[in-house]
Structures are given as structure tokens and as C-alpha cells.
Amino acid sequence: MLNDRGAMKWGALMLPEHLQLLKEWKRSANAESPRKLSEWELEEIQVNIARAAADKVLVKLTIWEDRSYKDVRGIIIQISSYKRELVLKTLSNTKILTLDQIYAADIESNFEISEI
């Protein structure tokens, strides 16, 4: 049977600029897009963030960053409703997150104090 290399054989005939554009196109085609949150999801996020900030407990936030969802754990230090931001103290640093980045908020009840 003939061993066909597929698209690899055309790489030598392409300009480097074309190869770069193809790589960017593949990256953007595979990227996720942020989903629209429903009213009850927004309310649940708001309640969990308010409770976590008031009780100073560990919270896990799912945020939209760099075209993908990421989980961040920490303690909410401050909430600014005017700027629509919150300050989250994580294990390694302090992050300022906009409220529009947050797609889920879960209070973590079982954690060790060494995590933060």
C-alpha cells in the first residue's frame, strides 16, 4: 500500500506567511467562545460571591481568560461594584478579576489552611 503523507507534502510549496496564517486559523477554529449565562446562573454566582466575601472562605471561580475557561481558587478580599471588579487572594498572588470574566462560583467547604 502506498504511504501517503497527506497535507505534509504540500508544506514545502507554501510560503512561511501562508503556514503562519494556517496555524493561526487552526488555533482560532479550535478556540472556545464564552457562553451566555442565564438569569438564575448569574443570581447563583452573585449569592456565592457575596457569601464567600462575607465569610472569608475559599471560593473556586471559573473564569474566561485567554479564549478558554480556567479555574481559580482563593479568598475574596474586596468587591468593587462601581468598577465591577473583585480582588482574589490566591496561593501565589493577588488577582483583580472583572465580574464579566466570572462564569461560575463555588464555595469550597473542605480545604486545608495551607492551600492559601
N, C-alpha and C positions, 0 to 999 in steps of 0.2 A: 504494500500500500504506500502511496506517495505521502511523504511527510510535509504537509502544508503549514507554513509559519503564520498564516493568516495576515493580519494587518502589519506584522513586523516587517515584511518585505518591502512595504511602501515607505517606511521611515527614512530610508536613505534618499528618496526622491523629494522629500519635503524640506522646506526651509525651516531653520530654527524658530523663526517667528510663528510659523504655522503650528509647529509642535507645541510651543508655549501656549498658543491660543486653544489648541485641543485639550491640553492639560487643564487650563482654567475652565473650559466648557464642561469637562467631566466633573470637576470639583463643584461647580455651581449646580450641575444637574443632580448630583447626589446630595446636595445640601438640603436640610430640613427647612421648613418655613414655620414661623410661630403660629400657633393655633389661636383662634378666638375663644376667650373664656366666656362661659355662661354667667348669668347673674348670680346664681347660687354658688358657683365656684369662687367668684370674686368676694362674695359675702363670707364664705368659709375662710378664705385667705385673710381677710380683714380681721375676723374674730381670732384666728390663731396667732396672727402677728401681734394684736393688741394684748392677748393673754400672755404670750411669751415675753413681751416687753414689760408688762406689769409685774410678772412673777420672776423675771430674770432667769428663765430656764433655757435649756438648749433647744434650738429650733433647726429643722432641716428645710432649707429653701431650695426649690427648683427654679433656676433662673435661665433666661435665654441670653447666651453670650457666645460670640464668635460663630454664629449660624448653627448652634446646637444647644441642647438642654444640658445644664450642669447642676449637680447637687452641691450645696454649700452648707456646712454646719457651723453654728456659732451661737452667740448670745447677742440679742438686740440691745444696743446701748442707748440709742436715741432714734426717735422718729420725727421727721420734719414734714408735716402735712402741707406746709406752704411750698416747700421745694419738691415735695413728693419723693422724698428720699428717706432711707434709713441707714443707720450705721451698725454694722455687724462685726463683732469681735470674733475672729476665728482662731484656730490653734496657732497659726503662724503670723497673722497680720490683722489689720482692721480694714474692712471694705466698706465703701459707700455704694449702695445699690439704689437705683431708682425703682419706684413701685411698679413701673411699667415692665420691668425686667422679670418680675416675680410671677411664676405660673403655678406654684404650689407652696404651701407652708404647712409643715407637720411638726407638732411639739413632740420632742423625744423625751419620754419619762425615764427610761433606763439608760443612764450614762454614768461614766466614772468621771470624777472631777479632774483627773489627769488628761482627759481629752481636750480640755480648754485651758 
